[in-house]
Amino acid sequence: MTFKRASHALAATLAIALSFVLSSQAQATPGDVLVSNAGNIERIAPDGTASVFVSTGTSRQLGLAFDAGGNLYAANIGTSTIQRFALDGTASVFASTGTNGPIGLAFDADGNLFAAINMGNAIDRFTRSGTVAVFASTGLNGPSGLAFDASGNLYVSNNADNTIERFTPGGIGSVFASIGLNAPIGLAFDASGNLYAANDGDSTVERFTPDGSASLFASLDLGGLAGLAFDGNGTLFVVSPDANNIVRVAPNGTSSVFASTGLSAPLFPAFEPQRAAVPEPASAVMLMIGLAGVRWIRRGTVRRRPCGGS
């Protein structure tokens, strides 16, 4: 085989290999859901398989939220702290002041963390460095769940008086909803901007349109409900601490049990965000070899090109 033909064959082989490597790294898979559990934080794969993400002993983690870097934050009501867990589960204390009974957590678009201070009837805001300030302290009665809409307004479920309060980015509050609620806890928005509330009092999920109109989305005979979270496909995941399970509710309202093994009084869920794909070591080496091979072929072809006229 001539050098030119060999070069073409090698280039074609490398092109196929490189295409496979690059395309395989571009494949995205749904994130795992993490849920605060008695004694640990459980990680549940898309197929419902559960494993312990981190053991917390007697500490009781409640609200969970991921930052943009994939670090998990957990509200610890037992120690009145907020803990941060790295991707490998390594724990550190993010905040220990201004957290008298934190429950729900949520990040705004700027990376500030908001915490529902249930015992203090307040919402605290933490900068990325952990500096705390009171964001709101009026219109709150047993604040529990938090959720931001696309405009940056913060919604808070008042578990003690069956209302949902809405706060502008500047902290101005108003009642968003006061019907269809029975000891609400978890809040979550769908892709269309509708707000969903988990009623712990009657095991139902209420849906609110952006103007506050309410309708029953799902009635679940589970004894009580806590946190809510949507996956990327628009399916709502509802946590029941009384039934020790997580129920998956399709957009049409039909429900099925997603996970129950390994769960003990679970409370709040959070979906692990997708991160940019990092090539596996073997794939990275293959990519480097491929690029070097293509350069070698081109250089060899240039060397053998006759000098002078054609």
Legacy VTK file of the C-alpha trace (Angstrom):
# vtk DataFile Version 3.0
C-alpha trace
ASCII
DATASET POLYDATA
POINTS 310 float
0.000 0.000 0.000
1.413 3.412 -0.918
2.021 6.079 1.695
-0.792 8.172 0.262
-3.318 5.322 0.417
-2.136 4.336 3.905
-2.514 7.933 5.024
-6.049 8.088 3.706
-6.973 4.809 5.411
-5.463 5.907 8.729
-7.182 9.275 8.515
-10.538 7.596 7.893
-10.030 5.234 10.836
-9.044 8.074 13.137
-11.980 10.164 11.970
-14.387 7.372 12.880
-12.702 6.897 16.253
-12.731 10.603 17.009
-16.359 10.864 15.987
-17.232 8.045 18.386
-15.327 9.634 21.268
-16.805 13.076 20.781
-20.359 11.850 20.279
-20.206 9.557 23.298
-19.095 12.454 25.520
-21.978 14.619 24.269
-24.633 12.166 25.503
-26.503 13.562 28.516
-28.330 11.392 31.044
-30.998 12.477 33.547
-29.557 13.533 36.898
-29.949 11.510 40.057
-32.375 12.771 42.665
-31.070 13.292 46.187
-33.447 13.266 49.120
-33.009 14.169 52.778
-33.598 11.005 54.768
-33.480 10.003 58.432
-29.774 9.642 59.221
-28.481 10.277 55.726
-28.964 11.885 52.355
-30.000 9.262 49.851
-29.087 9.283 46.166
-31.603 7.673 43.810
-30.728 6.824 40.214
-33.223 7.322 37.357
-34.200 3.639 37.614
-35.122 4.030 41.298
-32.018 2.348 42.695
-31.028 3.957 46.007
-27.645 4.397 47.655
-26.330 6.520 50.505
-24.753 9.773 49.311
-23.624 10.829 52.757
-24.389 9.617 56.270
-25.439 12.380 58.677
-25.953 10.352 61.857
-28.392 11.977 64.250
-28.346 15.295 62.384
-31.618 15.954 60.560
-31.210 17.412 57.094
-34.304 18.994 55.556
-34.225 21.293 52.517
-31.720 20.550 49.743
-30.448 22.701 46.886
-27.633 22.471 44.345
-25.481 25.426 43.339
-24.269 25.964 39.778
-21.072 24.034 40.512
-22.897 20.900 41.595
-22.295 21.309 45.333
-25.219 20.233 47.490
-26.487 22.438 50.319
-28.574 21.013 53.154
-30.557 22.755 55.866
-29.822 21.099 59.199
-32.661 21.886 61.551
-31.046 19.970 64.415
-27.926 22.141 64.552
-29.419 25.246 62.901
-26.707 25.225 60.263
-26.474 24.915 56.509
-24.005 22.329 55.309
-22.297 22.108 51.933
-21.392 18.775 50.366
-18.895 18.504 47.532
-19.416 16.114 44.640
-17.675 13.340 46.558
-19.768 13.908 49.696
-17.123 15.837 51.653
-18.973 18.045 54.141
-18.295 21.544 55.424
-20.359 24.128 57.308
-21.514 26.871 54.946
-23.420 28.951 57.497
-24.093 28.780 61.221
-25.557 32.213 61.912
-29.025 33.466 61.072
-30.304 29.908 60.715
-32.713 29.315 63.592
-34.544 26.258 62.301
-33.858 26.343 58.547
-36.102 24.197 56.361
-36.471 25.058 52.672
-33.554 26.214 50.496
-33.384 27.782 47.043
-30.780 29.574 44.915
-31.532 32.701 42.907
-30.068 33.356 39.461
-27.108 35.229 40.970
-26.021 32.311 43.143
-27.343 33.653 46.445
-28.819 31.020 48.742
-32.166 31.663 50.430
-33.293 29.766 53.525
-36.751 29.540 55.082
-36.209 30.081 58.816
-39.222 28.244 60.142
-38.745 28.982 63.839
-37.915 32.634 63.273
-40.581 33.374 60.626
-38.032 34.898 58.291
-36.195 34.346 55.025
-32.425 34.722 55.145
-30.216 35.396 52.146
-26.626 34.151 51.994
-24.044 35.368 49.533
-21.677 32.879 47.940
-19.166 33.572 50.700
-21.750 32.847 53.414
-22.513 36.407 54.489
-26.084 36.490 55.800
-28.787 39.159 55.778
-32.517 39.043 56.495
-34.373 39.156 53.188
-37.925 39.141 54.572
-39.604 38.932 57.985
-43.195 39.992 57.348
-46.091 37.980 55.942
-44.501 34.747 57.156
-45.978 32.120 59.449
-44.086 28.863 59.560
-42.239 29.340 56.252
-41.228 25.990 54.808
-40.791 25.581 51.054
-39.125 28.015 48.643
-39.190 28.396 44.869
-38.133 31.108 42.402
-40.054 31.950 39.249
-38.385 32.993 35.985
-38.617 36.677 36.938
-36.725 36.221 40.196
-39.734 36.438 42.505
-39.492 34.180 45.554
-42.490 32.085 46.632
-42.767 30.833 50.207
-45.205 28.285 51.621
-46.578 29.303 55.001
-47.256 25.953 56.633
-48.931 27.455 59.701
-51.553 29.637 58.014
-52.179 27.889 54.663
-50.918 30.612 52.363
-48.192 31.170 49.799
-46.373 34.491 49.991
-44.633 36.067 46.986
-41.634 38.378 47.362
-40.184 40.596 44.672
-36.383 40.620 44.231
-36.421 43.700 46.439
-38.145 41.854 49.296
-41.647 43.314 48.936
-44.175 40.661 49.922
-47.802 39.947 49.019
-50.163 36.997 49.357
-50.065 34.914 46.171
-52.514 32.193 47.191
-54.771 31.390 50.130
-57.115 28.723 48.764
-56.524 25.069 47.983
-53.840 24.866 50.667
-53.681 22.579 53.690
-50.396 22.796 55.608
-48.341 23.373 52.429
-44.657 22.490 52.428
-42.877 21.833 49.141
-43.057 24.191 46.151
-41.917 23.733 42.558
-42.432 25.428 39.193
-43.018 23.630 35.913
-41.585 24.832 32.596
-44.774 26.804 31.850
-44.530 28.876 35.018
-47.242 27.083 36.991
-46.536 26.678 40.699
-47.187 23.375 42.497
-47.649 23.039 46.256
-47.526 19.853 48.334
-50.240 19.819 50.992
-49.086 17.847 53.988
-52.499 18.143 55.626
-54.537 16.242 53.024
-51.902 14.575 50.814
-52.768 16.576 47.700
-50.793 18.633 45.201
-52.321 21.945 44.159
-51.433 23.737 40.919
-51.481 27.519 40.585
-51.321 29.425 37.317
-49.158 32.569 37.220
-52.199 34.690 38.146
-52.886 32.573 41.238
-55.830 30.506 39.965
-55.864 27.163 41.784
-56.792 23.632 40.710
-56.222 20.181 42.133
-53.359 18.476 40.279
-53.112 15.201 42.186
-54.690 13.512 45.185
-52.284 11.002 46.712
-53.317 8.667 49.498
-49.963 8.798 51.261
-50.762 10.175 54.701
-48.799 13.384 54.168
-46.484 15.142 51.703
-43.302 17.193 51.984
-40.954 18.264 49.166
-41.454 18.542 45.405
-39.122 18.626 42.413
-39.497 18.442 38.620
-37.177 16.460 36.395
-36.136 17.613 32.927
-39.070 15.822 31.294
-41.763 17.673 33.234
-42.493 14.825 35.642
-43.179 15.875 39.213
-41.554 13.942 42.067
-43.390 14.075 45.382
-41.880 12.949 48.687
-44.019 11.357 51.383
-42.396 11.031 54.826
-45.376 9.048 56.135
-45.382 6.457 53.336
-41.556 6.408 53.166
-41.515 6.759 49.408
-41.193 9.079 46.449
-44.062 9.180 43.981
-43.684 10.178 40.353
-46.598 12.171 38.891
-46.865 12.554 35.113
-48.071 15.836 33.537
-51.573 14.342 33.204
-51.718 13.669 36.961
-51.258 9.892 36.925
-48.939 8.657 39.665
-46.680 5.701 40.405
-44.174 4.865 43.126
-40.657 5.831 42.023
-38.658 4.701 45.058
-39.223 3.276 48.518
-36.229 1.075 49.341
-33.772 2.715 51.719
-36.118 5.575 52.595
-37.063 6.442 56.159
-39.098 9.603 56.723
-37.746 11.290 53.550
-38.515 14.982 53.201
-37.010 17.164 50.461
-35.697 16.175 47.013
-33.249 17.904 44.684
-32.177 16.812 41.214
-28.465 16.697 40.581
-27.773 19.207 37.785
-26.146 18.212 34.533
-22.502 19.207 34.285
-20.300 19.567 31.233
-19.069 16.146 30.146
-15.444 15.462 31.023
-13.772 12.848 28.785
-12.775 9.596 30.465
-8.963 9.126 30.652
-8.967 6.507 27.883
-11.110 8.722 25.685
-8.879 11.724 26.317
-5.775 9.716 25.363
-7.518 8.434 22.246
-8.454 11.971 21.297
-4.853 13.197 21.736
-3.478 10.283 19.694
-6.050 10.921 16.989
-5.179 14.583 16.693
-1.452 13.831 16.662
-1.983 11.163 13.976
-3.894 13.538 11.736
-1.129 16.127 12.050
1.529 13.458 11.238
-0.380 12.357 8.141
-0.692 15.909 6.887
2.988 16.623 7.479
4.006 13.388 5.735
1.805 14.148 2.776
3.292 17.617 2.443
6.829 16.233 2.545
6.155 13.831 -0.313
4.507 16.431 -2.499
6.777 17.067 -5.508
8.532 20.377 -5.540
8.328 22.513 -8.624
5.741 22.196 -11.392
2.859 19.795 -11.381
LINES 1 311
310 0 1 2 3 4 5 6 7 8 9 10 11 12 13 14 15 16 17 18 19 20 21 22 23 24 25 26 27 28 29 30 31 32 33 34 35 36 37 38 39 40 41 42 43 44 45 46 47 48 49 50 51 52 53 54 55 56 57 58 59 60 61 62 63 64 65 66 67 68 69 70 71 72 73 74 75 76 77 78 79 80 81 82 83 84 85 86 87 88 89 90 91 92 93 94 95 96 97 98 99 100 101 102 103 104 105 106 107 108 109 110 111 112 113 114 115 116 117 118 119 120 121 122 123 124 125 126 127 128 129 130 131 132 133 134 135 136 137 138 139 140 141 142 143 144 145 146 147 148 149 150 151 152 153 154 155 156 157 158 159 160 161 162 163 164 165 166 167 168 169 170 171 172 173 174 175 176 177 178 179 180 181 182 183 184 185 186 187 188 189 190 191 192 193 194 195 196 197 198 199 200 201 202 203 204 205 206 207 208 209 210 211 212 213 214 215 216 217 218 219 220 221 222 223 224 225 226 227 228 229 230 231 232 233 234 235 236 237 238 239 240 241 242 243 244 245 246 247 248 249 250 251 252 253 254 255 256 257 258 259 260 261 262 263 264 265 266 267 268 269 270 271 272 273 274 275 276 277 278 279 280 281 282 283 284 285 286 287 288 289 290 291 292 293 294 295 296 297 298 299 300 301 302 303 304 305 306 307 308 309
